[in-house]
Amino acid sequence: MADDTEDGEVELEARLAEQDTFEPSDAFVEQANVSDEGIYEEFEEPEAWERAANLLDWDEEYDQVLDDGDAPFYEWFTGGELNASYNCVDRHVENGRKNQAAIRWEGELGETRTYTYLDLYNEVNEFAAALRDMGVGEDDVVTLYMPMVPELPIAMLACARIGAPHSVVFAGFSADALATRMNAAESEYLVTCDGYYRRGDALNHKEKADEGLRGVEHDVETVVVDRLGDELTVFLGDHAHDYDELVDAHAGERVEPVSRDAEDMLFLMYTSGTTGEPKGVKHTTGGYLSYVSWTSHAVLDIEPEDTYWCSADIGWITGHSYIVYGPLSLGTTTLMYEGTPDYPERDRVWEMVDRYQVDQFYTAPTAIRAFMKWGSEYPAAHDLSSLRLLGTVGEPINPRAWKWYYKHIGDEDCPVVDTWWQTETGGMMVTTLPGVGEMKPGSAGPPLPGVSAEVVDVSGEPVGAGEAGYLVVTDPWPGMLRTLYDNDERFVSEYWSEYSDPDTDRWVYFPEDGAKIDEDGYITVLGRVDDVLNVSGHRLGTMEIESAIVGVPGVAEAAVVGGHHDVKGEAVYAYVITEDGSEGGEGLRAAIVEGVEEAIGPIARPEAVVFTPELPKTRSGKIMRRLLEDIANGEALGDTSTLRNPDIVDDIASRVEGD
Ligand code: WTA
């Protein structure tokens, strides 16, 4: 087996290594939703975004496409009214697609469920009726702390139907993380789950939810989905309802979709930033839904008859935009998978692509690197010819992984879209359009039509071709976040202060990513320039991890940085000073790992905990993270001359090597 892989790799290297640009096939271009280069020019005026809004059904036409009167608090499609659940469900039932599969779900152990658009319509209505009955009103935030079960998108759509914004908390996050988010959003309703499967084991999720609820400062009404049946019986307790019982009790009920103002909140999504407090990113109904619908159409090339698979978790923005809202608004079939990609075998994903005849596959570079490591014999054992398009998101993809994906998964016949975007942008911003122009492995591509992304230097001047700088966006776009929940001030200071000039009313969005641009305007995103790590495509704040570590008894101080990791992209390195100046030890190391898992979740688990008597600091007392990163990466150390304690650097480096 290993030999085969090696031969394949050698051949791939030889043939593809030299190739820097790739063209979509004529067959792809011919059928593509967007294939005319002129599209870039058409988007010179904000009015062009009507094209996105036209993909939706509006209850009330909007008066104005963009209202920039109170920048950076931009408003889109003002005066318009619509309902997201109507657009993702009802209209497809009305348009003769009621028997088409909307959601196809597969559990890790192989059980399957299919919801046609009519099934989805029924259950969304019934659960919406149940939520109303529980007292959920318009604009009440409902927290959804659920794994990848069909009831998660159903609950999202039920909330949207009654105008209650949802706040989904990733199921892998800890009890503490749930409590923080529910408190911040003052959310009085929680939908959760008894448990789910991971690598064949039944995990008790309800226990974590209960523990989280103990940290919530107000009363909460809870709904629990029974995913595990007899495998796990949970005690519901006061203020808790069984999902199935609720839906049964409301069987056949219909809830009129509430007409929401275009600018009304559709959902909140908490994400990590530079400071310890997660940021509640607010997305609205009209702009967000238009944007994800449009990008699903133009970039993912989704048609109603497709079976589309995004392997992200709905607990992150990628799942919101490109498992739920984008694909369902276009009336396609979206595939959801509960488990891990190597259970029971390393070909699980490819076996599913074949069995479901998947047309588009959208995943993260970290997954591609794992697939690569496992070997090309796994995809080779399956017929992947149903695939028409491949996509990646979440972190930079190195050309070698891009080419492996292109060859071994796409058979050199599927365009690969490398899509740069963020929780805050709502949807894709920088990527090639698969039916227009060439692809360059390692470079996401030009900004999408109508998106004015640039790469600038510290003074805000565009950098020359080949130079590194900072990515900025100079004009608003419909999918943009509108504010941070309950914190307009932080919204302005986090995103609009670096390069904006309020005196001349010039507002520039700063995503906190470094980037390069080439002579064709293709952008290569280099990674975060703030204190945010990207571990397996998951965004984690170093401050959040540090405060979890400092909370462990025996720890005096901690600094967290990212070090390169072959599969995860980045891994968490924690440098720790003990309270009594001792060397630390296994007990404390274990307590630190546990502390991080409790505060955030296993995704933030440190790869290495390095005990040190001191941290490298500047004379003004600032921790020199760059040096700690160099140490984590085993790289030559940068300038240490500004350090107050230069000797400590070699000392720490020797501790890491000895780790
Ligand atoms: C990174 C995920 C390079 C980037 C949708 C960004 C990328 C952060 C790419 C947002 C890409 C996302 N190439 N880097 N194609 N896509 N990123 O909010 O650093 O979880 O700022 O949104 O992921 O992560 P978030």
Residues whose N, C-alpha, C, O or C-beta is under 5 A from the ligand:
A	BS01	WTA	T392 V393 G394 E395 P396 D418 T419 W420 W421 Q422 T423 A444 P511 D513 V525 G527 R528 G537 R539
